[in-house]
Amino acid sequence: MTEGHSAITDERDSARAGFQLGRSIRKAFHGAPADAVVVFASAGHGHAALLNALADEAGTEAIVGASSAGEFVEGQGGEGRAAAMGLRSDTMHFAVGLGKGVGVDAGRAATEAVSAFQGVLRASQPYRSALVMTDAPAAHGGLLVEELTLRTAGNYCFFGGGAGDDGRLQRTCVFAGRAAHADALAALEILSHSPVGVGVAHGWVPAGPGLRVTEAEGHRLVSLNGIPAVHALQEYAELTGQKFHLKDPMPFFLHNVIGIRRGDGYRLRAPLAVQDDGAILCAAALSEGSVVHVMKTTAASTVLAARQATSEALRALAGARPAAAFVFGCVATRLRMGSAFGDELEACARLLEPAGFVGCDTYGQIARAEGQSSGFHNCTAVVCALPQ
């Protein structure tokens, strides 16, 4: 049997915030210590103080999480907060992995993190999963997912996202135990007797014709159809009657993302800035030769995508009831939707009831599960449900 308890606090004193989260978890478990805790906290917090207090009160060192760009549980959410999910289980085994230097060598960091996993060489339970948080500005998310998959021989389901910093795009970190680490990835291994469910959906559809990526350098989209990428987007903006200001492109970018055409649909890349040479800096890498579209969505489609991702996660539980869940959203989605973002969270909560969830807005979402669009995503809802 697995139990989960979610908690959230808007306490600004970091030690007190950690105390409140840990005390809420310990109380929900009738005084028993948690087996593991997942926590997301605003960049405004002193993370060491928060994590130390949380560990003391929750009674566990098995803590994984990250700084975030918005924190939420079922029924509550906002910015500048801290939120956690405590877990107790007699059918699951948890272990914490940490990989440093992810921006320098993603493969080495993945190897270091996976070395703490108990199920790579010999699994005590048949199902192997891991929640993964990465210091997104330091790493290429897609490469990291590939490296983790390689080092676990494709036997693990991964879900999670890129750490945030309240939308500042300056400094993010991940949590492992009582410490916060920059340029690192943190993972919570979950070994279980029943499958963990993961769902992925985004609700965006092509709004323009296919464009060939004729030059790309990692996160830099340099040219489309042989012309500077910014000119291609300017032409699209003119055709659709939208304003695209080079000095302030974010209002346009929030409503017009790049979709990479794939056999299983479209993988999204969020544009972030226009560079001096006309290249578009994106939140994740693109590949030369791929076909992309400018994509569009609506608030209703975004809510529907959250519902779809949650439904997929529940179906993947193979008939088991959910004990707890994790929801990973995108900071760009929250900025675009404003107060309507609450509708997305409510859609998840209704389907997961009575199980609670914890989640955060991330700088990119991670999903690798059988039958899903695997890899590193932007502007996408990723939901994971743990079985009872």
C-alpha positions in Angstrom: 0.0 0.0 0.0 1.3 3.5 -0.9 0.2 6.7 0.7 0.8 10.3 -0.4 0.2 13.6 1.3 0.6 17.0 -0.4 1.3 20.2 1.4 2.0 23.8 0.4 3.0 27.0 2.2 3.4 30.7 1.5 5.6 31.2 4.5 8.6 33.4 3.4 10.9 32.3 6.2 12.6 29.3 4.6 13.3 27.3 7.8 9.7 27.8 8.9 8.4 26.8 5.4 10.3 23.6 5.6 9.1 22.9 9.1 5.5 23.5 8.0 5.7 21.1 5.1 7.4 18.4 7.1 5.1 18.8 10.0 2.0 18.5 7.7 3.5 15.3 6.1 4.4 13.7 9.5 0.9 14.5 10.9 -0.8 13.0 7.8 1.2 9.8 8.4 0.1 9.7 12.1 3.6 10.5 13.3 5.4 8.0 11.1 8.3 9.3 9.0 8.0 9.6 5.3 9.9 7.2 3.0 10.5 10.0 0.5 9.6 13.6 -0.2 9.4 15.5 -3.4 9.6 19.3 -3.0 9.5 22.3 -5.2 10.4 25.8 -3.9 10.6 29.3 -5.2 14.0 30.7 -6.0 13.3 33.3 -3.3 13.8 30.7 -0.6 17.0 29.8 1.2 17.0 26.2 0.0 19.5 24.8 2.5 17.4 26.1 5.5 14.2 24.8 3.9 15.6 21.3 3.1 17.2 20.9 6.6 13.9 21.7 8.4 11.9 19.6 6.0 14.2 16.6 6.5 14.1 16.9 10.3 10.3 17.2 10.4 9.4 14.6 7.7 12.0 12.1 9.1 13.7 11.3 5.9 16.9 12.1 3.9 15.3 10.8 0.7 14.3 14.2 -0.7 14.4 15.3 -4.3 13.1 18.4 -6.0 14.1 21.7 -7.5 13.7 25.5 -7.5 10.7 26.3 -9.6 8.7 29.0 -11.4 5.4 28.4 -9.7 4.3 25.8 -7.2 1.0 24.0 -6.7 -1.0 21.2 -5.1 -4.6 20.3 -5.7 -6.7 23.3 -4.9 -3.9 25.8 -4.3 -1.0 27.3 -6.3 0.9 30.5 -6.9 4.4 31.9 -7.1 6.9 32.4 -4.3 5.8 29.3 -2.4 7.0 25.9 -1.4 5.1 22.6 -2.0 5.8 19.0 -1.2 4.5 15.5 -1.5 5.4 13.0 1.2 5.3 9.3 0.3 5.0 6.2 2.5 4.9 2.7 1.0 5.4 -1.0 1.8 5.3 -1.9 -1.9 7.7 0.7 -3.3 11.4 1.3 -2.8 13.0 4.8 -3.2 16.6 5.9 -3.8 18.1 9.3 -4.5 20.6 9.9 -7.3 22.6 13.0 -7.9 24.7 13.8 -11.0 27.0 16.9 -11.0 28.4 18.8 -14.0 25.4 18.1 -16.2 26.1 21.1 -18.4 29.7 20.0 -19.0 29.1 16.3 -19.5 25.5 15.0 -19.5 26.6 11.4 -19.9 28.9 11.5 -16.9 26.2 13.2 -14.8 23.7 10.6 -15.8 26.1 7.8 -14.9 26.7 9.4 -11.5 23.0 9.8 -10.8 22.1 6.3 -12.0 24.9 4.7 -9.8 22.7 5.2 -6.8 19.8 3.4 -8.4 19.0 -0.1 -6.9 17.2 -1.5 -9.9 19.7 -1.1 -12.8 21.5 -4.4 -12.3 19.0 -6.3 -10.3 15.4 -5.1 -9.8 13.7 -6.1 -6.6 10.4 -5.0 -8.2 9.4 -5.4 -11.9 8.6 -1.8 -12.6 11.4 0.9 -12.6 10.8 4.6 -12.8 12.5 7.8 -11.7 11.4 11.4 -11.2 14.2 13.6 -12.7 14.8 17.3 -12.1 17.7 19.0 -14.0 19.3 22.4 -13.8 17.8 23.2 -17.2 19.9 26.3 -18.2 23.1 24.1 -17.8 21.9 21.1 -19.8 20.5 20.0 -23.1 17.4 18.2 -21.8 16.9 15.9 -24.8 20.5 14.7 -24.6 20.1 14.1 -20.9 17.0 11.9 -21.4 18.9 9.9 -24.0 21.9 9.4 -21.7 19.6 8.3 -18.8 17.9 5.9 -21.1 21.2 4.5 -22.3 22.6 4.0 -18.8 19.5 2.2 -17.6 19.2 0.0 -20.8 15.8 1.4 -21.6 14.2 -0.2 -18.6 13.2 2.9 -16.7 10.3 5.3 -17.1 11.4 8.9 -16.6 9.3 12.0 -15.8 10.1 15.5 -14.4 11.4 18.7 -15.7 13.9 21.6 -15.7 14.3 23.6 -12.6 13.0 27.2 -12.6 13.7 30.5 -10.8 10.4 32.4 -10.9 10.8 33.3 -14.5 14.1 35.2 -14.1 16.2 32.8 -16.2 19.3 33.5 -14.1 20.0 30.7 -11.6 18.3 27.4 -10.9 19.1 24.4 -8.8 18.0 20.9 -7.9 17.6 19.3 -4.5 19.0 16.0 -3.3 18.7 15.2 0.4 19.4 18.3 2.5 21.4 20.2 -0.2 20.7 22.3 -3.3 23.0 21.9 -6.3 23.5 24.0 -9.5 24.7 22.4 -12.7 23.3 19.1 -11.6 20.4 16.6 -12.0 18.6 14.9 -9.1 16.5 11.8 -9.4 14.2 9.8 -7.2 14.2 6.2 -8.2 10.9 4.4 -7.7 10.8 0.6 -7.8 7.3 -0.8 -7.7 5.2 -4.0 -8.1 2.6 -2.1 -10.2 3.3 0.2 -13.2 3.6 3.9 -12.7 1.5 5.9 -15.1 2.8 8.8 -17.2 0.7 11.0 -19.5 1.9 13.7 -22.0 -0.1 16.2 -24.0 0.1 19.9 -25.1 -3.0 20.9 -27.0 -1.1 22.9 -29.8 -1.8 22.5 -33.5 0.0 23.7 -36.6 -1.0 27.2 -37.7 1.3 27.6 -40.6 3.0 25.6 -43.4 5.9 23.3 -42.7 9.3 25.0 -42.7 12.6 23.2 -43.0 15.3 23.9 -40.4 18.2 24.8 -42.6 20.6 25.8 -39.9 20.5 25.2 -36.1 23.1 25.3 -33.4 21.8 23.6 -30.3 19.2 25.9 -28.8 19.7 28.5 -31.6 17.3 28.3 -34.6 19.4 30.1 -37.2 17.5 29.8 -40.4 14.2 28.4 -41.9 13.9 27.6 -45.6 17.3 29.3 -46.1 16.4 32.7 -44.6 17.1 34.0 -41.1 14.6 32.5 -38.6 13.4 35.9 -37.4 12.4 36.8 -41.0 10.4 33.7 -41.3 8.5 34.5 -38.1 8.0 38.1 -39.1 6.4 37.0 -42.4 4.1 34.7 -40.4 3.2 37.5 -38.0 2.3 39.8 -41.0 0.2 37.1 -42.7 -1.8 36.4 -39.4 -2.1 40.0 -38.4 -0.1 39.7 -35.2 2.4 42.2 -33.7 6.0 41.0 -33.4 8.3 43.5 -31.8 12.0 42.5 -32.0 12.8 44.4 -28.8 10.0 42.7 -26.9 9.1 39.4 -28.7 7.8 37.5 -25.7 4.1 38.5 -26.2 4.3 37.0 -29.7 6.4 34.0 -28.5 3.9 33.0 -25.8 1.2 32.5 -28.4 3.4 31.1 -31.2 5.7 28.3 -30.4 7.7 26.0 -32.7 6.4 22.5 -33.3 8.8 19.8 -34.6 7.0 17.3 -36.8 7.4 13.8 -35.6 5.7 10.5 -36.3 3.9 10.7 -32.9 2.8 14.3 -33.3 4.6 17.5 -32.6 7.3 18.2 -30.0 7.3 21.8 -28.9 10.1 24.3 -28.6 9.4 27.6 -26.9 11.1 30.7 -28.4 12.8 32.9 -25.8 14.7 35.7 -27.6 15.8 37.2 -30.9 19.5 37.3 -31.3 21.6 39.9 -33.2 22.2 37.7 -36.2 18.5 36.9 -36.6 18.6 33.6 -34.8 15.8 32.6 -32.4 17.0 31.3 -29.1 14.8 28.4 -28.0 14.3 26.7 -24.6 15.5 23.3 -26.1 17.5 22.1 -29.0 16.4 21.7 -32.6 17.9 19.6 -35.4 18.9 20.7 -38.8 16.8 19.1 -41.5 13.7 18.7 -39.4 10.4 20.1 -40.5 8.7 22.6 -38.1 5.5 24.5 -37.9 4.5 27.6 -36.0 1.9 26.3 -33.6 -1.3 27.8 -32.0 -3.5 26.9 -29.1 -6.4 28.2 -26.9 -7.0 28.2 -23.2 -9.7 25.5 -23.7 -7.2 23.3 -25.7 -4.6 23.7 -22.9 -7.1 22.6 -20.3 -8.1 19.7 -22.5 -4.4 18.7 -22.8 -4.1 18.6 -19.0 -7.1 16.4 -18.8 -5.7 14.1 -21.6 -2.3 13.8 -19.9 -4.0 12.9 -16.6 -6.3 10.4 -18.2 -3.3 8.7 -20.0 -1.4 8.5 -16.7 -4.4 6.9 -14.9 -5.0 4.4 -17.8 -1.3 3.4 -17.5 -1.9 2.3 -13.9 -3.5 -0.9 -15.3 -6.6 -0.7 -13.1 -4.8 0.4 -9.9 -6.1 3.4 -7.9 -3.8 6.5 -7.7 -2.1 7.1 -4.4 -0.4 10.4 -5.4 0.5 12.3 -8.5 3.0 14.8 -9.9 2.1 17.5 -12.4 4.8 19.3 -14.4 3.6 22.4 -16.3 5.5 25.1 -18.2 6.1 28.6 -17.0 5.2 29.9 -20.5 1.8 28.2 -20.2 1.1 29.9 -16.9 2.2 33.3 -18.3 0.0 32.9 -21.4 -3.1 31.7 -19.5 -2.9 34.0 -16.5 -5.7 33.2 -14.0 -7.1 30.5 -16.4 -4.1 28.4 -15.5 -6.1 27.4 -12.4 -8.6 25.6 -14.8 -5.7 23.4 -16.0 -4.9 22.4 -12.4 -8.6 21.8 -11.6 -8.9 19.5 -14.6 -6.1 17.4 -13.2 -7.5 17.4 -9.6 -10.9 16.2 -10.7 -9.6 13.2 -12.5 -7.1 12.3 -9.7 -9.5 12.5 -6.8 -9.2 11.5 -4.0 -5.4 11.3 -4.6 -3.6 14.6 -4.2 -0.8 15.9 -6.4 2.2 18.3 -6.2 3.7 20.1 -9.1 5.5 23.1 -10.4 6.0 25.2 -13.5 9.3 24.2 -15.1 11.7 25.3 -17.8 11.0 22.2 -19.9 9.3 18.9 -19.2 10.8 15.4 -19.2 8.8 12.3 -20.2 10.0 8.9 -21.3 7.4 6.1 -21.0 6.1 3.4 -23.2 3.6 4.6 -25.8 4.3 8.3 -25.0 6.0 11.1 -26.9 9.4 10.6 -25.2 12.1 13.2 -24.6 12.4 16.8 -23.5 9.4 19.1 -24.1 8.2 22.7 -23.8 4.7 24.1 -23.2 3.6 20.5 -22.4 1.7 18.9 -19.5 3.4 15.9 -18.0 1.5 13.9 -15.3 2.7 11.0 -13.3 0.4 8.9 -11.1 1.7 6.4 -8.5 -0.4 3.4 -7.8 -1.7 2.6 -4.3 
